[in-house]
Amino acid sequence: MVLRHPWIAPELSQVGLVHIGPNALRMASGLLARFEAAGFPADETERALGTLMAYVVGIATSEAAYLSLIARSGRPSRSGWRR
């Protein structure tokens, strides 16, 4: 989603828990269930989920910023380069 809508990346830091919708809650519940099924102790599942989500959001934000930089430069992306 962040790669398709790069404007959302800076907004993620300003969104509080009040703005989490039912899809995000369903996804978080499913991930917590998977961590528990994988054998994570109950007191570590939330921390593991937070770590995973922080990693995913961080990587997606970095890639979105890079793609935006390329788009602003006017140069084609690597996939468009000819050798």
N, C-alpha and C positions, 0 to 999 in steps of 0.2 A: 504494500500500500504506500509506503514512504517513497519508493522509487517511482511509482506512478503519480504521486501527489507530493512532490518535494517541499511544497509550502508547509506541509504539516509538521515537518521535523522540528522547526523552532517552537511550534505551538505545543509540542508534547511536554515541554518543561513547565508550561503554564497551566496544564490541565490537572485539576485535582480529582480526588476520588469521587466527587459528586457527579462528574461528567462521564463516568464509566457507564456504558450502556449494557444492555442484556447480552449482546454478542460477546463483548469482552469478558463479562462475568462467566458466561458459559465456557469460553475458551480457558479462562484461569481455573475454573473448577475441573475441567477435563485434564488440564496439565497437572494439577495437584493430585488427581486420582492416578495419573500415570506414574508420578514420582512415588506415591505410596505403593503402587503395584510393583515398582522396581525395587522396593525394599528400603526406601528412605525412612528414617524414623520420623514420627509425626512432628517433632519439634524442629526438624531440619527441612521439611518440604517447602515451607514458605520461603526460607532463605535460598534454597536451591532454585525455586521458581523465580525469585527476584533477581538472582544472578543470571539465569538464562535470559530473562526478558531484558535486563540491562545490556547484556552482550548483543542480543539481536537488534535492539533499538539503536545501540551505538554503532554497530556495523552498518545498518541500513541508513542511518543519518550521515555517516561518513561517505558512503557510496552516493547518496543523493546529492551531497555537497559537491563531490567530485564531478558527477554528471552535470550539475548546474554550472560549474566552472567551465567545463568543456563547451557547453551550449552557449555560454556568454562569450567565450573566446572566438566563436565563429569557425573554429576548426572542426573537422569531422571527428567523430569518435573512432577508436581503433578499428571497430568493425567496418568502418567506411573507408579506411586507408587501403591503398593499393601498393603492393610491393613490386 
